[in-house]
Amino acid sequence: MNCIQCQSTRIVTGALNEGVGLFIPDEIKKIFLSVKAPYIQIDKQFSICLDCGFAWSKVYTDLEKAKSILLRWGNENLLKRLNLKE
Ligand SMILES: [Zn+2]
């Protein structure tokens, strides 16, 4: 891995101590407005360059799990907009 600012290879990676990131989609079926909403787990990895001090993050999720959750719980508008119909 190289620094995305200065291309140095002197990189250290880690995580911010803020717990697990949960993404709750806006466009879900109305039934979830009053109960616990479905969520997609977001994983975050942070990196710091020891040469120029630049820090950046990589935010990602399991794409197949995300599609599965949205397919099951997404409202009609979301499924149509993302072309997620089975
Ligand atoms: Zn750098």
PDB file of the backbone (N, CA, C, O) and the ligand in Angstrom, with CONECT records:
HET     ZN  A 101       1
ATOM      1  N   MET A   1       0.843  -1.186   0.000  1.00  0.00           N
ATOM      2  CA  MET A   1       0.000   0.000   0.000  1.00  0.00           C
ATOM      3  C   MET A   1       0.884   1.245   0.000  1.00  0.00           C
ATOM      4  O   MET A   1       1.919   1.294   0.665  1.00  0.00           O
ATOM      5  N   ASN A   2       0.450   2.246  -0.763  1.00  0.00           N
ATOM      6  CA  ASN A   2       1.177   3.507  -0.823  1.00  0.00           C
ATOM      7  C   ASN A   2       0.288   4.639  -0.316  1.00  0.00           C
ATOM      8  O   ASN A   2      -0.939   4.572  -0.386  1.00  0.00           O
ATOM      9  N   CYS A   3       0.947   5.683   0.199  1.00  0.00           N
ATOM     10  CA  CYS A   3       0.217   6.893   0.582  1.00  0.00           C
ATOM     11  C   CYS A   3      -0.445   7.457  -0.672  1.00  0.00           C
ATOM     12  O   CYS A   3       0.197   7.553  -1.717  1.00  0.00           O
ATOM     13  N   ILE A   4      -1.709   7.827  -0.581  1.00  0.00           N
ATOM     14  CA  ILE A   4      -2.398   8.342  -1.762  1.00  0.00           C
ATOM     15  C   ILE A   4      -2.036   9.801  -2.042  1.00  0.00           C
ATOM     16  O   ILE A   4      -2.456  10.365  -3.052  1.00  0.00           O
ATOM     17  N   GLN A   5      -1.255  10.410  -1.146  1.00  0.00           N
ATOM     18  CA  GLN A   5      -0.822  11.796  -1.381  1.00  0.00           C
ATOM     19  C   GLN A   5       0.635  11.875  -1.857  1.00  0.00           C
ATOM     20  O   GLN A   5       0.935  12.591  -2.812  1.00  0.00           O
ATOM     21  N   CYS A   6       1.556  11.128  -1.183  1.00  0.00           N
ATOM     22  CA  CYS A   6       2.978  11.257  -1.532  1.00  0.00           C
ATOM     23  C   CYS A   6       3.584   9.942  -2.026  1.00  0.00           C
ATOM     24  O   CYS A   6       4.774   9.895  -2.337  1.00  0.00           O
ATOM     25  N   GLN A   7       2.799   8.894  -2.103  1.00  0.00           N
ATOM     26  CA  GLN A   7       3.217   7.570  -2.607  1.00  0.00           C
ATOM     27  C   GLN A   7       4.169   6.824  -1.683  1.00  0.00           C
ATOM     28  O   GLN A   7       4.671   5.768  -2.071  1.00  0.00           O
ATOM     29  N   SER A   8       4.441   7.322  -0.480  1.00  0.00           N
ATOM     30  CA  SER A   8       5.305   6.626   0.477  1.00  0.00           C
ATOM     31  C   SER A   8       4.705   5.261   0.819  1.00  0.00           C
ATOM     32  O   SER A   8       3.490   5.070   0.783  1.00  0.00           O
ATOM     33  N   THR A   9       5.594   4.318   1.151  1.00  0.00           N
ATOM     34  CA  THR A   9       5.122   3.004   1.597  1.00  0.00           C
ATOM     35  C   THR A   9       5.146   2.903   3.124  1.00  0.00           C
ATOM     36  O   THR A   9       4.809   1.854   3.673  1.00  0.00           O
ATOM     37  N   ARG A  10       5.538   3.981   3.818  1.00  0.00           N
ATOM     38  CA  ARG A  10       5.606   3.971   5.281  1.00  0.00           C
ATOM     39  C   ARG A  10       4.214   4.286   5.841  1.00  0.00           C
ATOM     40  O   ARG A  10       3.942   5.402   6.283  1.00  0.00           O
ATOM     41  N   ILE A  11       3.341   3.269   5.811  1.00  0.00           N
ATOM     42  CA  ILE A  11       1.933   3.428   6.156  1.00  0.00           C
ATOM     43  C   ILE A  11       1.607   2.584   7.375  1.00  0.00           C
ATOM     44  O   ILE A  11       2.066   1.449   7.498  1.00  0.00           O
ATOM     45  N   VAL A  12       0.820   3.140   8.266  1.00  0.00           N
ATOM     46  CA  VAL A  12       0.301   2.360   9.383  1.00  0.00           C
ATOM     47  C   VAL A  12      -1.227   2.387   9.287  1.00  0.00           C
ATOM     48  O   VAL A  12      -1.835   3.429   9.041  1.00  0.00           O
ATOM     49  N   THR A  13      -1.833   1.201   9.491  1.00  0.00           N
ATOM     50  CA  THR A  13      -3.289   1.132   9.418  1.00  0.00           C
ATOM     51  C   THR A  13      -3.868   0.832  10.785  1.00  0.00           C
ATOM     52  O   THR A  13      -3.176   0.288  11.646  1.00  0.00           O
ATOM     53  N   GLY A  14      -5.116   1.175  10.994  1.00  0.00           N
ATOM     54  CA  GLY A  14      -5.790   0.938  12.268  1.00  0.00           C
ATOM     55  C   GLY A  14      -7.251   1.303  12.170  1.00  0.00           C
ATOM     56  O   GLY A  14      -7.786   1.487  11.077  1.00  0.00           O
ATOM     57  N   ALA A  15      -7.891   1.406  13.313  1.00  0.00           N
ATOM     58  CA  ALA A  15      -9.317   1.718  13.345  1.00  0.00           C
ATOM     59  C   ALA A  15      -9.578   2.829  14.344  1.00  0.00           C
ATOM     60  O   ALA A  15      -8.912   2.908  15.377  1.00  0.00           O
ATOM     61  N   LEU A  16     -10.543   3.688  14.046  1.00  0.00           N
ATOM     62  CA  LEU A  16     -10.983   4.669  15.033  1.00  0.00           C
ATOM     63  C   LEU A  16     -11.788   3.929  16.084  1.00  0.00           C
ATOM     64  O   LEU A  16     -12.562   3.031  15.753  1.00  0.00           O
ATOM     65  N   ASN A  17     -11.620   4.287  17.324  1.00  0.00           N
ATOM     66  CA  ASN A  17     -12.319   3.607  18.398  1.00  0.00           C
ATOM     67  C   ASN A  17     -13.717   4.179  18.564  1.00  0.00           C
ATOM     68  O   ASN A  17     -14.014   4.875  19.535  1.00  0.00           O
ATOM     69  N   GLU A  18     -14.564   3.872  17.599  1.00  0.00           N
ATOM     70  CA  GLU A  18     -15.932   4.374  17.651  1.00  0.00           C
ATOM     71  C   GLU A  18     -16.941   3.248  17.450  1.00  0.00           C
ATOM     72  O   GLU A  18     -18.117   3.499  17.184  1.00  0.00           O
ATOM     73  N   GLY A  19     -16.482   2.020  17.576  1.00  0.00           N
ATOM     74  CA  GLY A  19     -17.396   0.901  17.459  1.00  0.00           C
ATOM     75  C   GLY A  19     -17.695   0.534  16.019  1.00  0.00           C
ATOM     76  O   GLY A  19     -17.086   1.056  15.085  1.00  0.00           O
ATOM     77  N   VAL A  20     -18.626  -0.358  15.861  1.00  0.00           N
ATOM     78  CA  VAL A  20     -18.992  -0.864  14.539  1.00  0.00           C
ATOM     79  C   VAL A  20     -19.930   0.128  13.862  1.00  0.00           C
ATOM     80  O   VAL A  20     -20.861   0.635  14.487  1.00  0.00           O
ATOM     81  N   GLY A  21     -19.687   0.400  12.596  1.00  0.00           N
ATOM     82  CA  GLY A  21     -20.546   1.295  11.847  1.00  0.00           C
ATOM     83  C   GLY A  21     -21.755   0.561  11.307  1.00  0.00           C
ATOM     84  O   GLY A  21     -21.623  -0.493  10.685  1.00  0.00           O
ATOM     85  N   LEU A  22     -22.914   1.106  11.538  1.00  0.00           N
ATOM     86  CA  LEU A  22     -24.134   0.506  11.007  1.00  0.00           C
ATOM     87  C   LEU A  22     -24.807   1.505  10.077  1.00  0.00           C
ATOM     88  O   LEU A  22     -25.064   2.645  10.464  1.00  0.00           O
ATOM     89  N   PHE A  23     -25.088   1.082   8.866  1.00  0.00           N
ATOM     90  CA  PHE A  23     -25.749   1.919   7.873  1.00  0.00           C
ATOM     91  C   PHE A  23     -27.216   1.518   7.830  1.00  0.00           C
ATOM     92  O   PHE A  23     -27.546   0.367   7.545  1.00  0.00           O
ATOM     93  N   ILE A  24     -28.092   2.476   8.115  1.00  0.00           N
ATOM     94  CA  ILE A  24     -29.530   2.208   8.062  1.00  0.00           C
ATOM     95  C   ILE A  24     -30.082   2.905   6.822  1.00  0.00           C
ATOM     96  O   ILE A  24     -30.092   4.134   6.760  1.00  0.00           O
ATOM     97  N   PRO A  25     -30.538   2.143   5.845  1.00  0.00           N
ATOM     98  CA  PRO A  25     -31.029   2.748   4.604  1.00  0.00           C
ATOM     99  C   PRO A  25     -32.236   3.634   4.866  1.00  0.00           C
ATOM    100  O   PRO A  25     -33.048   3.341   5.743  1.00  0.00           O
ATOM    101  N   ASP A  26     -32.353   4.722   4.103  1.00  0.00           N
ATOM    102  CA  ASP A  26     -33.513   5.616   4.237  1.00  0.00           C
ATOM    103  C   ASP A  26     -34.774   4.989   3.659  1.00  0.00           C
ATOM    104  O   ASP A  26     -35.854   5.089   4.243  1.00  0.00           O
ATOM    105  N   GLU A  27     -34.626   4.347   2.514  1.00  0.00           N
ATOM    106  CA  GLU A  27     -35.797   3.868   1.779  1.00  0.00           C
ATOM    107  C   GLU A  27     -36.118   2.418   2.130  1.00  0.00           C
ATOM    108  O   GLU A  27     -35.845   1.503   1.353  1.00  0.00           O
ATOM    109  N   ILE A  28     -36.707   2.224   3.322  1.00  0.00           N
ATOM    110  CA  ILE A  28     -37.102   0.885   3.727  1.00  0.00           C
ATOM    111  C   ILE A  28     -38.612   0.813   3.855  1.00  0.00           C
ATOM    112  O   ILE A  28     -39.297   1.836   3.872  1.00  0.00           O
ATOM    113  N   LYS A  29     -39.122  -0.403   3.943  1.00  0.00           N
ATOM    114  CA  LYS A  29     -40.555  -0.593   4.043  1.00  0.00           C
ATOM    115  C   LYS A  29     -41.085   0.103   5.284  1.00  0.00           C
ATOM    116  O   LYS A  29     -40.410   0.135   6.313  1.00  0.00           O
ATOM    117  N   LYS A  30     -42.288   0.663   5.199  1.00  0.00           N
ATOM    118  CA  LYS A  30     -42.852   1.485   6.269  1.00  0.00           C
ATOM    119  C   LYS A  30     -42.993   0.745   7.592  1.00  0.00           C
ATOM    120  O   LYS A  30     -43.027   1.382   8.645  1.00  0.00           O
ATOM    121  N   ILE A  31     -43.075  -0.559   7.567  1.00  0.00           N
ATOM    122  CA  ILE A  31     -43.244  -1.328   8.791  1.00  0.00           C
ATOM    123  C   ILE A  31     -42.102  -1.058   9.772  1.00  0.00           C
ATOM    124  O   ILE A  31     -42.283  -1.204  10.981  1.00  0.00           O
ATOM    125  N   PHE A  32     -40.929  -0.666   9.266  1.00  0.00           N
ATOM    126  CA  PHE A  32     -39.775  -0.473  10.137  1.00  0.00           C
ATOM    127  C   PHE A  32     -39.684   0.916  10.738  1.00  0.00           C
ATOM    128  O   PHE A  32     -38.738   1.207  11.470  1.00  0.00           O
ATOM    129  N   LEU A  33     -40.634   1.772  10.451  1.00  0.00           N
ATOM    130  CA  LEU A  33     -40.588   3.104  11.038  1.00  0.00           C
ATOM    131  C   LEU A  33     -40.852   3.037  12.538  1.00  0.00           C
ATOM    132  O   LEU A  33     -40.425   3.921  13.281  1.00  0.00           O
ATOM    133  N   SER A  34     -41.553   1.994  12.992  1.00  0.00           N
ATOM    134  CA  SER A  34     -41.904   1.926  14.403  1.00  0.00           C
ATOM    135  C   SER A  34     -41.147   0.827  15.153  1.00  0.00           C
ATOM    136  O   SER A  34     -41.240   0.749  16.377  1.00  0.00           O
ATOM    137  N   VAL A  35     -40.421   0.003  14.463  1.00  0.00           N
ATOM    138  CA  VAL A  35     -39.629  -1.038  15.125  1.00  0.00           C
ATOM    139  C   VAL A  35     -38.170  -0.896  14.705  1.00  0.00           C
ATOM    140  O   VAL A  35     -37.832  -0.008  13.922  1.00  0.00           O
ATOM    141  N   LYS A  36     -37.313  -1.757  15.217  1.00  0.00           N
ATOM    142  CA  LYS A  36     -35.887  -1.676  14.897  1.00  0.00           C
ATOM    143  C   LYS A  36     -35.646  -1.836  13.394  1.00  0.00           C
ATOM    144  O   LYS A  36     -36.098  -2.803  12.781  1.00  0.00           O
ATOM    145  N   ALA A  37     -34.940  -0.889  12.822  1.00  0.00           N
ATOM    146  CA  ALA A  37     -34.702  -0.891  11.379  1.00  0.00           C
ATOM    147  C   ALA A  37     -33.610  -1.889  11.006  1.00  0.00           C
ATOM    148  O   ALA A  37     -32.693  -2.133  11.791  1.00  0.00           O
ATOM    149  N   PRO A  38     -33.707  -2.468   9.804  1.00  0.00           N
ATOM    150  CA  PRO A  38     -32.619  -3.319   9.327  1.00  0.00           C
ATOM    151  C   PRO A  38     -31.396  -2.454   9.040  1.00  0.00           C
ATOM    152  O   PRO A  38     -31.528  -1.267   8.745  1.00  0.00           O
ATOM    153  N   TYR A  39     -30.221  -3.042   9.127  1.00  0.00           N
ATOM    154  CA  TYR A  39     -29.011  -2.263   8.893  1.00  0.00           C
ATOM    155  C   TYR A  39     -27.999  -3.061   8.080  1.00  0.00           C
ATOM    156  O   TYR A  39     -28.078  -4.285   7.976  1.00  0.00           O
ATOM    157  N   ILE A  40     -27.054  -2.338   7.512  1.00  0.00           N
ATOM    158  CA  ILE A  40     -25.941  -2.927   6.774  1.00  0.00           C
ATOM    159  C   ILE A  40     -24.674  -2.552   7.526  1.00  0.00           C
ATOM    160  O   ILE A  40     -24.430  -1.372   7.777  1.00  0.00           O
ATOM    161  N   GLN A  41     -23.869  -3.536   7.885  1.00  0.00           N
ATOM    162  CA  GLN A  41     -22.640  -3.247   8.621  1.00  0.00           C
ATOM    163  C   GLN A  41     -21.590  -2.646   7.686  1.00  0.00           C
ATOM    164  O   GLN A  41     -21.352  -3.146   6.587  1.00  0.00           O
ATOM    165  N   ILE A  42     -20.970  -1.564   8.152  1.00  0.00           N
ATOM    166  CA  ILE A  42     -19.932  -0.876   7.381  1.00  0.00           C
ATOM    167  C   ILE A  42     -18.598  -1.071   8.093  1.00  0.00           C
ATOM    168  O   ILE A  42     -18.462  -0.738   9.271  1.00  0.00           O
ATOM    169  N   ASP A  43     -17.628  -1.603   7.388  1.00  0.00           N
ATOM    170  CA  ASP A  43     -16.290  -1.787   7.958  1.00  0.00           C
ATOM    171  C   ASP A  43     -15.404  -0.619   7.548  1.00  0.00           C
ATOM    172  O   ASP A  43     -15.466  -0.145   6.413  1.00  0.00           O
ATOM    173  N   LYS A  44     -14.579  -0.163   8.484  1.00  0.00           N
ATOM    174  CA  LYS A  44     -13.736   1.000   8.218  1.00  0.00           C
ATOM    175  C   LYS A  44     -12.297   0.697   8.600  1.00  0.00           C
ATOM    176  O   LYS A  44     -12.029   0.186   9.687  1.00  0.00           O
ATOM    177  N   GLN A  45     -11.386   1.011   7.715  1.00  0.00           N
ATOM    178  CA  GLN A  45      -9.966   0.876   8.012  1.00  0.00           C
ATOM    179  C   GLN A  45      -9.315   2.236   7.753  1.00  0.00           C
ATOM    180  O   GLN A  45      -9.528   2.851   6.708  1.00  0.00           O
ATOM    181  N   PHE A  46      -8.522   2.690   8.716  1.00  0.00           N
ATOM    182  CA  PHE A  46      -7.855   3.975   8.568  1.00  0.00           C
ATOM    183  C   PHE A  46      -6.367   3.763   8.370  1.00  0.00           C
ATOM    184  O   PHE A  46      -5.793   2.805   8.887  1.00  0.00           O
ATOM    185  N   SER A  47      -5.742   4.667   7.616  1.00  0.00           N
ATOM    186  CA  SER A  47      -4.309   4.596   7.358  1.00  0.00           C
ATOM    187  C   SER A  47      -3.689   5.970   7.591  1.00  0.00           C
ATOM    188  O   SER A  47      -4.315   7.001   7.345  1.00  0.00           O
ATOM    189  N   ILE A  48      -2.437   5.961   8.074  1.00  0.00           N
ATOM    190  CA  ILE A  48      -1.688   7.198   8.279  1.00  0.00           C
ATOM    191  C   ILE A  48      -0.337   7.037   7.613  1.00  0.00           C
ATOM    192  O   ILE A  48       0.313   6.003   7.770  1.00  0.00           O
ATOM    193  N   CYS A  49       0.101   8.060   6.860  1.00  0.00           N
ATOM    194  CA  CYS A  49       1.416   8.052   6.220  1.00  0.00           C
ATOM    195  C   CYS A  49       2.434   8.647   7.192  1.00  0.00           C
ATOM    196  O   CYS A  49       2.244   9.747   7.711  1.00  0.00           O
ATOM    197  N   LEU A  50       3.527   7.898   7.432  1.00  0.00           N
ATOM    198  CA  LEU A  50       4.552   8.368   8.374  1.00  0.00           C
ATOM    199  C   LEU A  50       5.529   9.347   7.732  1.00  0.00           C
ATOM    200  O   LEU A  50       6.406   9.874   8.417  1.00  0.00           O
ATOM    201  N   ASP A  51       5.395   9.601   6.439  1.00  0.00           N
ATOM    202  CA  ASP A  51       6.271  10.575   5.787  1.00  0.00           C
ATOM    203  C   ASP A  51       5.622  11.943   5.638  1.00  0.00           C
ATOM    204  O   ASP A  51       6.266  12.960   5.897  1.00  0.00           O
ATOM    205  N   CYS A  52       4.369  11.987   5.227  1.00  0.00           N
ATOM    206  CA  CYS A  52       3.745  13.306   5.014  1.00  0.00           C
ATOM    207  C   CYS A  52       2.611  13.590   6.006  1.00  0.00           C
ATOM    208  O   CYS A  52       2.099  14.708   6.053  1.00  0.00           O
ATOM    209  N   GLY A  53       2.221  12.597   6.790  1.00  0.00           N
ATOM    210  CA  GLY A  53       1.189  12.832   7.799  1.00  0.00           C
ATOM    211  C   GLY A  53      -0.231  12.729   7.288  1.00  0.00           C
ATOM    212  O   GLY A  53      -1.181  12.942   8.042  1.00  0.00           O
ATOM    213  N   PHE A  54      -0.388  12.405   6.021  1.00  0.00           N
ATOM    214  CA  PHE A  54      -1.737  12.287   5.463  1.00  0.00           C
ATOM    215  C   PHE A  54      -2.459  11.083   6.080  1.00  0.00           C
ATOM    216  O   PHE A  54      -1.869  10.015   6.238  1.00  0.00           O
ATOM    217  N   ALA A  55      -3.711  11.261   6.418  1.00  0.00           N
ATOM    218  CA  ALA A  55      -4.528  10.173   6.965  1.00  0.00           C
ATOM    219  C   ALA A  55      -5.755  10.008   6.082  1.00  0.00           C
ATOM    220  O   ALA A  55      -6.337  10.993   5.626  1.00  0.00           O
ATOM    221  N   TRP A  56      -6.148   8.756   5.842  1.00  0.00           N
ATOM    222  CA  TRP A  56      -7.327   8.509   5.021  1.00  0.00           C
ATOM    223  C   TRP A  56      -8.014   7.243   5.488  1.00  0.00           C
ATOM    224  O   TRP A  56      -7.462   6.473   6.274  1.00  0.00           O
ATOM    225  N   SER A  57      -9.207   7.040   5.000  1.00  0.00           N
ATOM    226  CA  SER A  57      -9.953   5.866   5.424  1.00  0.00           C
ATOM    227  C   SER A  57     -10.510   5.127   4.217  1.00  0.00           C
ATOM    228  O   SER A  57     -10.732   5.694   3.147  1.00  0.00           O
ATOM    229  N   LYS A  58     -10.722   3.858   4.435  1.00  0.00           N
ATOM    230  CA  LYS A  58     -11.363   3.001   3.446  1.00  0.00           C
ATOM    231  C   LYS A  58     -12.636   2.503   4.109  1.00  0.00           C
ATOM    232  O   LYS A  58     -12.592   1.877   5.168  1.00  0.00           O
ATOM    233  N   VAL A  59     -13.744   2.780   3.495  1.00  0.00           N
ATOM    234  CA  VAL A  59     -15.027   2.373   4.048  1.00  0.00           C
ATOM    235  C   VAL A  59     -15.659   1.392   3.080  1.00  0.00           C
ATOM    236  O   VAL A  59     -15.794   1.687   1.893  1.00  0.00           O
ATOM    237  N   TYR A  60     -16.044   0.234   3.575  1.00  0.00           N
ATOM    238  CA  TYR A  60     -16.561  -0.783   2.669  1.00  0.00           C
ATOM    239  C   TYR A  60     -17.541  -1.695   3.400  1.00  0.00           C
ATOM    240  O   TYR A  60     -17.633  -1.682   4.627  1.00  0.00           O
ATOM    241  N   THR A  61     -18.262  -2.475   2.624  1.00  0.00           N
ATOM    242  CA  THR A  61     -19.224  -3.413   3.183  1.00  0.00           C
ATOM    243  C   THR A  61     -19.218  -4.686   2.339  1.00  0.00           C
ATOM    244  O   THR A  61     -18.650  -4.722   1.248  1.00  0.00           O
ATOM    245  N   ASP A  62     -19.845  -5.704   2.854  1.00  0.00           N
ATOM    246  CA  ASP A  62     -20.022  -6.942   2.095  1.00  0.00           C
ATOM    247  C   ASP A  62     -21.137  -6.689   1.084  1.00  0.00           C
ATOM    248  O   ASP A  62     -22.309  -6.620   1.454  1.00  0.00           O
ATOM    249  N   LEU A  63     -20.780  -6.554  -0.171  1.00  0.00           N
ATOM    250  CA  LEU A  63     -21.740  -6.150  -1.195  1.00  0.00           C
ATOM    251  C   LEU A  63     -22.910  -7.116  -1.333  1.00  0.00           C
ATOM    252  O   LEU A  63     -24.051  -6.679  -1.479  1.00  0.00           O
ATOM    253  N   GLU A  64     -22.653  -8.399  -1.291  1.00  0.00           N
ATOM    254  CA  GLU A  64     -23.739  -9.373  -1.443  1.00  0.00           C
ATOM    255  C   GLU A  64     -24.700  -9.323  -0.260  1.00  0.00           C
ATOM    256  O   GLU A  64     -25.912  -9.442  -0.439  1.00  0.00           O
ATOM    257  N   LYS A  65     -24.158  -9.146   0.962  1.00  0.00           N
ATOM    258  CA  LYS A  65     -25.030  -9.013   2.133  1.00  0.00           C
ATOM    259  C   LYS A  65     -25.874  -7.751   2.016  1.00  0.00           C
ATOM    260  O   LYS A  65     -27.069  -7.764   2.312  1.00  0.00           O
ATOM    261  N   ALA A  66     -25.247  -6.665   1.584  1.00  0.00           N
ATOM    262  CA  ALA A  66     -25.968  -5.393   1.447  1.00  0.00           C
ATOM    263  C   ALA A  66     -27.109  -5.538   0.440  1.00  0.00           C
ATOM    264  O   ALA A  66     -28.224  -5.082   0.690  1.00  0.00           O
ATOM    265  N   LYS A  67     -26.828  -6.172  -0.693  1.00  0.00           N
ATOM    266  CA  LYS A  67     -27.867  -6.369  -1.708  1.00  0.00           C
ATOM    267  C   LYS A  67     -29.003  -7.227  -1.160  1.00  0.00           C
ATOM    268  O   LYS A  67     -30.176  -6.963  -1.424  1.00  0.00           O
ATOM    269  N   SER A  68     -28.642  -8.257  -0.393  1.00  0.00           N
ATOM    270  CA  SER A  68     -29.640  -9.149   0.171  1.00  0.00           C
ATOM    271  C   SER A  68     -30.558  -8.407   1.145  1.00  0.00           C
ATOM    272  O   SER A  68     -31.775  -8.594   1.117  1.00  0.00           O
ATOM    273  N   ILE A  69     -29.985  -7.577   1.993  1.00  0.00           N
ATOM    274  CA  ILE A  69     -30.782  -6.819   2.964  1.00  0.00           C
ATOM    275  C   ILE A  69     -31.691  -5.816   2.251  1.00  0.00           C
ATOM    276  O   ILE A  69     -32.864  -5.667   2.594  1.00  0.00           O
ATOM    277  N   LEU A  70     -31.122  -5.130   1.248  1.00  0.00           N
ATOM    278  CA  LEU A  70     -31.929  -4.145   0.526  1.00  0.00           C
ATOM    279  C   LEU A  70     -33.034  -4.821  -0.273  1.00  0.00           C
ATOM    280  O   LEU A  70     -34.140  -4.292  -0.377  1.00  0.00           O
ATOM    281  N   LEU A  71     -32.743  -5.977  -0.832  1.00  0.00           N
ATOM    282  CA  LEU A  71     -33.733  -6.712  -1.600  1.00  0.00           C
ATOM    283  C   LEU A  71     -34.895  -7.138  -0.700  1.00  0.00           C
ATOM    284  O   LEU A  71     -36.053  -7.118  -1.117  1.00  0.00           O
ATOM    285  N   ARG A  72     -34.577  -7.518   0.525  1.00  0.00           N
ATOM    286  CA  ARG A  72     -35.609  -7.982   1.450  1.00  0.00           C
ATOM    287  C   ARG A  72     -36.387  -6.834   2.086  1.00  0.00           C
ATOM    288  O   ARG A  72     -37.607  -6.915   2.228  1.00  0.00           O
ATOM    289  N   TRP A  73     -35.687  -5.766   2.470  1.00  0.00           N
ATOM    290  CA  TRP A  73     -36.327  -4.718   3.267  1.00  0.00           C
ATOM    291  C   TRP A  73     -36.516  -3.389   2.565  1.00  0.00           C
ATOM    292  O   TRP A  73     -37.201  -2.511   3.090  1.00  0.00           O
ATOM    293  N   GLY A  74     -35.928  -3.220   1.398  1.00  0.00           N
ATOM    294  CA  GLY A  74     -36.062  -1.949   0.700  1.00  0.00           C
ATOM    295  C   GLY A  74     -37.488  -1.708   0.229  1.00  0.00           C
ATOM    296  O   GLY A  74     -38.210  -2.650  -0.098  1.00  0.00           O
ATOM    297  N   ASN A  75     -37.896  -0.424   0.196  1.00  0.00           N
ATOM    298  CA  ASN A  75     -39.251  -0.139  -0.285  1.00  0.00           C
ATOM    299  C   ASN A  75     -39.279  -0.204  -1.817  1.00  0.00           C
ATOM    300  O   ASN A  75     -38.243  -0.359  -2.463  1.00  0.00           O
ATOM    301  N   GLU A  76     -40.466  -0.085  -2.376  1.00  0.00           N
ATOM    302  CA  GLU A  76     -40.633  -0.258  -3.821  1.00  0.00           C
ATOM    303  C   GLU A  76     -39.797   0.743  -4.619  1.00  0.00           C
ATOM    304  O   GLU A  76     -39.199   0.389  -5.635  1.00  0.00           O
ATOM    305  N   ASN A  77     -39.760   1.996  -4.153  1.00  0.00           N
ATOM    306  CA  ASN A  77     -38.987   3.025  -4.869  1.00  0.00           C
ATOM    307  C   ASN A  77     -37.507   2.663  -4.931  1.00  0.00           C
ATOM    308  O   ASN A  77     -36.867   2.794  -5.974  1.00  0.00           O
ATOM    309  N   LEU A  78     -36.976   2.208  -3.804  1.00  0.00           N
ATOM    310  CA  LEU A  78     -35.546   1.856  -3.754  1.00  0.00           C
ATOM    311  C   LEU A  78     -35.240   0.688  -4.684  1.00  0.00           C
ATOM    312  O   LEU A  78     -34.281   0.730  -5.455  1.00  0.00           O
ATOM    313  N   LEU A  79     -36.065  -0.358  -4.604  1.00  0.00           N
ATOM    314  CA  LEU A  79     -35.828  -1.547  -5.437  1.00  0.00           C
ATOM    315  C   LEU A  79     -35.875  -1.198  -6.920  1.00  0.00           C
ATOM    316  O   LEU A  79     -35.089  -1.708  -7.717  1.00  0.00           O
ATOM    317  N   LYS A  80     -36.822  -0.309  -7.278  1.00  0.00           N
ATOM    318  CA  LYS A  80     -36.961   0.085  -8.680  1.00  0.00           C
ATOM    319  C   LYS A  80     -35.768   0.943  -9.108  1.00  0.00           C
ATOM    320  O   LYS A  80     -35.203   0.739 -10.182  1.00  0.00           O
ATOM    321  N   ARG A  81     -35.387   1.913  -8.249  1.00  0.00           N
ATOM    322  CA  ARG A  81     -34.295   2.826  -8.587  1.00  0.00           C
ATOM    323  C   ARG A  81     -32.966   2.095  -8.738  1.00  0.00           C
ATOM    324  O   ARG A  81     -32.163   2.438  -9.606  1.00  0.00           O
ATOM    325  N   LEU A  82     -32.731   1.084  -7.893  1.00  0.00           N
ATOM    326  CA  LEU A  82     -31.463   0.346  -7.937  1.00  0.00           C
ATOM    327  C   LEU A  82     -31.545  -0.899  -8.810  1.00  0.00           C
ATOM    328  O   LEU A  82     -30.584  -1.661  -8.913  1.00  0.00           O
ATOM    329  N   ASN A  83     -32.692  -1.096  -9.432  1.00  0.00           N
ATOM    330  CA  ASN A  83     -32.891  -2.262 -10.296  1.00  0.00           C
ATOM    331  C   ASN A  83     -32.582  -3.559  -9.524  1.00  0.00           C
ATOM    332  O   ASN A  83     -31.832  -4.415  -9.992  1.00  0.00           O
ATOM    333  N   LEU A  84     -33.181  -3.673  -8.335  1.00  0.00           N
ATOM    334  CA  LEU A  84     -32.896  -4.822  -7.462  1.00  0.00           C
ATOM    335  C   LEU A  84     -34.009  -5.867  -7.457  1.00  0.00           C
ATOM    336  O   LEU A  84     -33.991  -6.786  -6.638  1.00  0.00           O
ATOM    337  N   LYS A  85     -34.969  -5.735  -8.354  1.00  0.00           N
ATOM    338  CA  LYS A  85     -36.036  -6.741  -8.389  1.00  0.00           C
ATOM    339  C   LYS A  85     -35.453  -8.103  -8.744  1.00  0.00           C
ATOM    340  O   LYS A  85     -34.555  -8.227  -9.577  1.00  0.00           O
ATOM    341  N   GLU A  86     -35.999  -9.121  -8.079  1.00  0.00           N
ATOM    342  CA  GLU A  86     -35.525 -10.493  -8.394  1.00  0.00           C
ATOM    343  C   GLU A  86     -36.056 -10.908  -9.753  1.00  0.00           C
ATOM    344  O   GLU A  86     -35.781 -12.017 -10.211  1.00  0.00           O
TER     345      GLU A  86
HETATM  346 ZN    ZN A 101       2.375  10.438   2.454  1.00  0.00          ZN2+
END
